[in-house]
C-alpha cells in the first residue's frame, strides 16, 4: 500500500446499505461483503493500525447465519450482517476493553455495553475493538490517517474513524465529549453523527455529563441504520427519551435558511481552508439557500458570543467530573504524563468553579433554544483544516497542555450544547479530507439527517 494517496471526497468508503437489495436477490451475501472488508483490513491495517483486536472467525460464522436470513427474506434489521467496529472504551463480552491504557491491558468484563448488545440482537457483525486515545482523552494511540500515514486520524475515536475511512468496515461506534466523533470523521473522510445528548444508550458510560455515543459510517443510510437500531433496542441513556425518528431516512430536505457558525474555529483556519468553505457556501447561495451570519442576526451574534469559550469550558467540566478516578489511575504510575497534567489542572478546580461552568453551559443551551427556530440548521466546518502531522501540537488556549490529535475548536460547542451534529465528506484540501458539519436543534436528529442527505447528494464536492 502506497501512502499518502490523493483523496477525493467520499472515496474509499464501503457502504453496506447499497448492498441490501443484492443480498435479498441472492446476488451478493453478507459473507462476501465481510470477506471484502477483511481483505481491506489485511491490506491496510499494517500501516493504518486501526484495531486493538479483532474477532474475524466469529464474525465469519455469524455472517453465514445472516446469509440464511437474507436468503429466506427475513433479515433481522437493516444492520443484519453489517460489519461494525467498536471503540475500545465501549464494553464487549468477548474482547478486552482496554481504554487505550496499560492499566486495563487484560480487562475482560464478560459483558456488552447497551449499544453492543443492541447491535448483536439486530444481527450486526462485531468485527473488533478500534483504537482510542488514553481514556478517550489526549494521548494518541498508534492509529494513522488512512490517506496519509504521517497525519493524525484525530481522536479519541481514532480507530473507528480510520477503519471506516479506509473502507475496512462500513460503520463503527465512537463517542464524543469535546470533539471525538466529528473531528476524526472530518480528518478521515467519513460520515458521522454525534446525536442529541443521551439519544443513544452508552451502557456503563464514563461518568461524564456530556458524553455522546455516535456512529462513523460509509453513508448516511448506514449511519442512521446503526443509530436507529441502537435506539430501538437499548433506548437512550437513563433519564433521556432516546433518538426520535423513523428507522429509515425520509425525503431529502432542502434547507431554505442555514446559519453559518464561526465558533472558536473560524479564526484558527488557514486561508486555503477558509477559501474552500467559502466556496462551498457560495454554492448553497447559488442554489437559493439563504446563508445567515452573525453580522446578519443579533440572535446569531449573541449565540456566537455565548459559545465563544466552549473548549476551555469542556475541559473544566470533564476534568472535574473525572478527577476522582484519574487520581486513582495516577496512583498506578501507569498514567501518561499528558493525562497527569489534566489531573493536576482538575485539582485546582473548586466545586464553585464547576457550578459556574454548569451555569455557563445552561446559558449556552438557552441561547440555542432562542436562535434555533430562526434557521433550518447551522452549518460550519468539522475541523479547522485537514489532518495535521502526527507530531503536531495544537494550541489549546491554555499554557499547560496542547491538543495532540487536532484542534476541537469547531466541535466543543456542540458537545456542550448537547445538539445533534453530522459531518459530511464534501471537501478536499491539498489532497486530504475536510468535513462539512451541520448542527440541529436537540431531538431533531432525523430531520437534520434528511437535510444532510440533500447536501450530500445535491451540492457538489469541492477540491482545492
N, C-alpha and C positions, 0 to 999 in steps of 0.2 A: 504494500500500500504506500503510495507516494503522497505525503502531506507536506505543505499545505495544498489544498485543491481550490480552484476558483468556484466560489459559491454563487449560485443564482437562487433567488427567493423560492422557497418550497422544495428545493432539490434534496434528494436523499431520503425523503420521508416515505413511510411504508404503511399506508392506511389499511386497516382491517375492514372498515365499513364498505369500502369499494368492492370487497370480495363476497359479501353476504349472499347476493343472488347467485353467484357462481357456486357457492357451497350448496345451496338448495337445489340447483340444477345438476349437481354432480360433476361440474366442470373443473372444480378445484375442491380442496378439503382443508380443514384446519391443520391437519398433519403436514400437508405440503407447505402451507403458509408458515408453520412453525419451523420446518426444515430450512426454509429460506432465511428466516430470522437467525437460526443457529449458524448457518453458513456466514451470515454477516457478522455475527459475534466472533466466530473463529477467525475471520479475516481481519477485523478491525480492533478487537479487544487488546491484542498485544501492545498497541500504541495508544489507544484511547483510554483504556483502563477504567471502564465504567462500572464494573461489577466487583462486589466484595465476595460473593459466592453465587453459584447457580445450581439449579436442580433440573437439568435438561432431560435426564432419563425419565424422571417422574412426569415432567411436562409432556413428553412424547406419549407416555401411556395415557395421560388424561386427554390428549388431543385425539387419540383413536376413539375414545368414548364419545367425544364431541362429533367426530366424523359420523358415527352411527346415528346420533340425534339429528344431524342435518339430513342424512340420507332418508330418514323417516319423516322429515318435515316437522320435527318437534324440537328445535333448539330451545334451550332454557331461557335465553335472553339475547339481546343484541351483542353481548360480550362473550357468549358461549364460544369457547375455543380461541379466544383472543389472548395472545401472549402479552404479559404485563410485568413490569419491574416494580419493585417495592423499595422505597428509600429506607436506608438502614437505620432509621430511628423509629420505624414502624414495626411492631412485633409480628413475627411469623412462627408458627408452631413447629415447623420442620427445618428451620435455618436459624443460626445465631442472629441476635440483634446487638450489634457492636457499638452503635452510636458514634462511629468514627474515632473511638478511643481505645487505647490499650487496657484501660481499666475494665472494659467489658469484652475482652478478647474471646472468652469462652462462654458468653452469656446465652444460654439456651433456656428460654422461658417455657417452651412447650405449648404456647397459646398464640392465637391470632389476635391482632387488633381488630376492632369492629369493621374497618374498611376491608381488610384482607378476608375476614370471614364472609362478608357480604359478596365479595368478588368470587370467592371459591364457590359459594352457593349459586352464583349466576353462571358458573361454568368457565370462568376465566382461567387461563393457564399462568400460574405464578412461576415466572422464569427464574427469578433470583432476586438478590438484595443489591441495590445500587449504592454506589459510594456517596457518602455525605462528608461534610466538614465535621470537625470535632464537636460533638454535641450540638450540631447544626448551628454553630457559631462561626468563628472567624478563621480558624486554622484549616487550610485546604487539605483535601485528600489527594490521591495520586492521579485523579481523572484529568484528561486533557481535552481540549476542544476538538471535535471530530473534523473540523475544516482546516485547522492549523494547530498541530500539537504543541507549538510554542506558546499558544494562547490559553487563557483560562476558560473553562466551561461555565464559570460562575459558581456561586454557592448559595445556600448549602445543599440544594438539590442537584448537585453537580453530576452524579452518575445518572440520575433519571433524565436530565436534560440531554446529556451527551448520548445516552443509549437511544433515545427517540430521534434526535437529530441525525444520528449516524444510520438510522434505519434498522437498528438491531431489534427493536420491538416497536409496535405501533403506539403503545401507551406506557406510562409509568407514573406512580404516585410520588408526589412531593409534598412539602408543607412550607409555609411561609409565616414568619413573624415580622420581618422587615422587608426583604426583597427576594426571598429564596426560591420562589417559583417563577415569577415574571422575568427577573433579570437573566437567569440562566437560559430560559427559553429564548430570550432575545439573542443571547450570545450563540446559541446552538441551532437556531433556525427552526424551532418547532412551535406549535400552538400550545397554549396553556391557559388554564383558568385558576385564579385564586378566587374562590366563590365568596359569597356573603359569609361573614364571620359565623361559625357554628353550623353552617349549612350541611357539612359532611362530618360524620362521627369519626373522631380521631381514635377512639378507644381509650387506652390509658393516658394518652397525651403526654405533654411535657410540663404541665403546670403553668402555662402561660395564658394570660387573659386575651391575647390577640393572635393565637395560633390558628392558622387556617390550613385545613387539608385541601390539596388541589391535585390537578391532573395535567401532566405533559402528554401531548398526543401528536399523531401524524396528520390529523384532520380535526375540524370542529365536530364532525359527526362522531368520531372516535372519542373525543374529549367529553362530549355531552353524554354519550352512552355510558362511559365509566362513571361519571359523576351521578347520573340518574340511577344506576344500579346500586351504587353505594347508598344513596339516599333512600331508595325503596326498601332495602333490606336492613339497613342499620339506622336510618334516620339521621338527624343532626346530632350535634353534641348535646349532652344533657341540659335541659332547660331552654333549648333552641328549637324552633319549629321545623328546621330542616330545609332542604332545597325545594323550591317551588318550580312547577312547570311540568309539561308533558314529558314522556320518555323519549320522544323524537323531536327534532327541530321543526319549527313552523316555517311560514313563508318568510323569505328574505326581506328584511325590513330596512328600506332606505330611510336614513335619517333626514329630517328637514333642517335640524339645527344641531351642531356639535360645538361644545365649548372647549377650546384649547387651554389646557392647564400647563403652566410653566413649572409648577412645583419648585423644588430646590435644584432640579436637574438641568433646566434650560441654560442657566448661567455657566454650567460646567461643560457644555457641549463644545466641541471644536467647530470651526467654520464649515467643514465638509458635512458633518452630521447635521448641523442646522440647515444647511442648504438642501440636503436630501429630504428632511422632514417638511421644510417649507414648500418644496416642490410637490410633495405628497398632498399637503393641504390645498395647494392651488388646484390640483386635480379635482378635489372634492368641491371646491368653489365652482369650477367649470361645469360640474355635474349638477349644480343647483343647490348644494348644501351650504347653509349659512354657517360660517365659522365665526364664533364669538370669542373674543379675547378679553383679558382683564381690562383693557382700555375701552371696551365697548359696554361694560356692565359693572355697575357698582357692586352688585351681589357677587359677581365673579371675582372682582378685585378683593373684596372683603374675605372671600373664601381663600384666595391665594395667600393673603396675609396670615390667616389663622393656621394654615398648613405649612408655613414657611420654615419651621424649625422641627419638622417631623422626624428627621434622622436622629437627632440628639434625644428627642422625646422617647422614641422607641428604645434607644439604648438604656435610658434611665428606667423605664417601665420593666423591660425584660430582665435587665441585670438585677434589679431589686427583687423581682419575683423569683429568681432562681438562685439568689445568693446563698440561701440555706444549704442547697445541695452542692453548689460549686465549692463552698467551703470544705465540705466533706471530700469531694473529689480532689481538692488540693492536698488534703492530708495524705492521700495515697502516694504523693510525689510522682504521679504519672500524668498530671495535668500539664498541658503545654504552657510555655511562657506567655504566648499570646492570650490564652484564656485566663491565665493567672492575673494578667493586667485588668481584665474585666472584673474579676473578683475584687481586686483592690479598689477599683473605681466604685463598685457597688457598695463596698463597706463604708464609703464616705457619704452615702445617701441616708437620709433620715426618713422616718415614717411620714413626716410632714412633707418632705420632698416628693415622696411617692403620691401622697394625696393631691398635691398640687399638679403633678403630672397627669393623674387621672382626671382632674378637673379640666386641664387644658385639652385632653383628648375628648372629653364630653363636649366642650365648646366647639371643637372641630366637627364633631358629628352633628351638632345642631346647625352649624353653618352649612354642612352638606344638605341637610334636610330643607334648608331655606332656598338653596340655589338649584337643587336637583329638578324641581318642577319647571324651571325655565329652559331646560335643554333636553334633548333626546338622550344624550350621553356626553361624557367628557372624552377627549382624545389627547394623547400625548405620546412621547416615546416610551419604550420599555426599559431603556438603559441610556446612559449618557454618550454612548458610542458603541462601536463593535467591541468585541472582547479584547482586553489589554493583554500584555505579555504575562506569563505565569508568575514572574517575579515582581510585577508592578504593585506599588503600594498607593492606593487611592486615598486622598486626604479625607479624613472623617469629620473635619471641623473641630476636632478635639486633639490636643497635642499628644495625649497618652498612647494613642493607637491609630492604626491605619486599616483600611479595608483591603484584604488580600485576594479577594475573588471578584473585584469590580465594585463600583460605587452604586449604592442603592438609592440615590437621590430621587429617582423617578418612582420609587416603589414604597418608601416608608409611609407616605401619607395615606395610601390606600389600605395599608396594613392597620394603621392606627384608626382609620375611619371604619374598618370592617366592611367596606364596599366591595362589590364584585369587580374584578379586573380580568381582562383577557388580552393576551398578546398574539399578534399575527405576524408571520414571517413575510413581510412585504417589501423590505428594503435591503439592498446590499451596498455596503460602503467599503471601498477598497478590497472587494472580493470576500468580505465577511458579512455574516448576518447582522441585521439590526431590526428589532421588532417594533411594530406599531401597537400601542396599548390603548384600549378603550375601557372606560370605567362607568359603571352604572350606579343606580340607587340600590340600597340594600333590599334583598329579596326579589330583585328583578333580573336575576341571572339568565333566565330563559330568554327574556326579551333582549337582553344585551347580546346573547349568543346569536340570535337571529339578525340583529343589527351587524354584528361582526361577520356573519355569513355573507351579508350584502357587500361589505367592504372587501371581503376576501375574494369574492367571485366577480364583482363588477368594477373594482378600482384596480388599475394596472399596478404591477410591481415596479419598483424603481431600482436601478443600479447606477452608482455614481463613483 
